[in-house]
Amino acid sequence: MQAFFRLSVPSCRLALRARFAALVCLAALVAGQAHAWSLDDVAGLAQQSAQAPFQSARHAVPAELAKLDYDGYRDIRFNPDRALWRADQLPYEANFFHVGPHGDSVRIHEITPEGVKLLPYDPANFNFGKNKVTPQRWGDLGHGGLRAFSHLNSAAYKDELIVFLGASYFRALGAGQRYGLSARGLAVDTVGAAREEFPRFTDFWLEKPAPGAERLTVFALMDSQHMTGAYRFDIKPGKQTVTQVHAHIFMRATEKPVVTLGLAPLTSMFFFGENQPRPGDFRPEVHDSDGLMVATGEGEWLWRPLQNPTSPLVTSFSMKSLKGFGLMQRDRAFNSYEDTEARYELRPSAWVTPLNDFGDWGAGKVELLQFATPDETHDNVAAYWVPGKMPAPGQSLDIAYQIAWQGKNQQLPPNGWVTQSRRGTGYSKLGADAQGQQIQFVIDFAGPALDALPEDAKVEAIVTASANARVLESLAYRNPATGAWRMTLRVQRLNNASQPAQPIELRAFLQHNSNTLTETWTNLITN
């Protein structure tokens, strides 16, 4: 863990002097001085800013902009002909979002061999549609965010590749994908504190790509009440676009410390699915992700089907080391969704792999937060890594990882994996009262370890339940219709009159001759 955490360099300067020094440094670089810009430059700004008290960057916007409603704001569009680097015919282009009515803006800079320069707000870059406004009087508002384009799907046209918009949110696409889940630079006090803190990127630096460049590099400066951060994003487009992230996070010396830090956080939506169908909706499933997958350093693979709970649900998976985790859209079949507009089968999975560039991540836990959503327009799922050792105020944290935005060909366990998980009972000779106390699951598996089994192989369903439940039945057999392996299990809830009903934790996998054939299906029964 010593390589993962490093102490910030102590400073005897006053907070005001530190902030002034950072501004002077930034002004000199933006002035166009030739400089090989790097993550260390952003880290210098972040570290100096961390020595001063936090000040919100939100500012008032012109009254006529503040009055715009949702449709009015959506009618403001960037003029494609004015995209950054379009005239240079480079592999990538970028354009910018307009500042919204709430005044959250970012500064955007361009890095070229000649130096670093600020790209100020220019109303000529935007088409204001039907809005009757006078943007020439607004001055330099900054920008709302940015998005980059590349030849992702065609050599004749540049498609959206990645978007940075709102707080520290970003999301990317691989070839043939539609936008779905998002990533964030950092999650702070998502669980366990009075309120969640949302760090935000305040500045971006776009490195002008060379002709034929295979990746796009973006730097970002992050600020928040309890920390600042310096980020480098290296984005390589492809069938699975890969975003490499290197970050230095500096903790402010505040009176009230942070409760939890969530590293490499992902945010998604699960409305309903095969394990939790919704009566009255013609679509079988609606979600951007259907499960959390985790690969531990001990070699175990876990699969937790997502759900839309009636109340907030927090679970975690502790381990000595992490190989990877992700919110996955594993089901890629159109007929699982039947939505010709949303095309949920094309939403990407996001697989996070730690990089050891700044040292091993060490011990910690993958934490999963799920809460109720009334419809499909709200994200209600978050997953992130919580380090076992928190940096103290005045310390810094260095982290490196990559996110693979995957489609049909995505990360899977090496042996076997869950293909579907259904809950419910069929015909039963049990009485209605007995059925009410029992819960049944049907889980299908696939994978090379299962394909290699002889026809007469004796496969066992290994199932365990928490102390408040009893496993009544667990069977493993070939599905005669498909030839794949299926597990059915029946669980009885053990009621305790003196305590409220607690969630039931289930773990199950397939085994043959003491050899584990599949990932571990792990589910939480809340009702």
Secondary structure, 3 states (H helix, E strand, C coil): CCCCEEECCCCCCCHHHHHHHHHHHHHHHHECCCCCCCHHHHHHHHHHHHCCCCCCCCCCCCHHHHCCCHHHHHCCEECHHHCECCCCCCCEEEEEECCCCCCCCEEEEEEECCEEEECCCCHHHEECCCCCCCHHHCCCCCECEEEEEECCCCCCCCEEEEEEECCCEEEECCCCCCCCCEEECCEECCCCCCCCECCEEEEEEEECCCCCCCCEEEEEEEECCCEEEEEEEEEECCCCEEEEEEEEEEECCCCCCCCCEEEEEEEECEEEECCECCCCCCCCCEECCCEEEEEECCCCEEEEECCCCCCCEEEEEEECCEEEEEEECCCCCHHHCCCCCCCHHHCCEEEEEEECCCCCCCCEEEEEEECCCCCCCCCCEEEEEEECCCCCCCEEEEEEEEEEEECCCCCCCCCCEEEEEEECCCCCCCCHHHHHCEEEEEEEEECHHHHCCCCCCCCEEEEEECCCEEEEEEEEEECCCCCCEEEEEEEEECCCCCCCCCCEEEEEEEEECCEECCCEEEEEECC
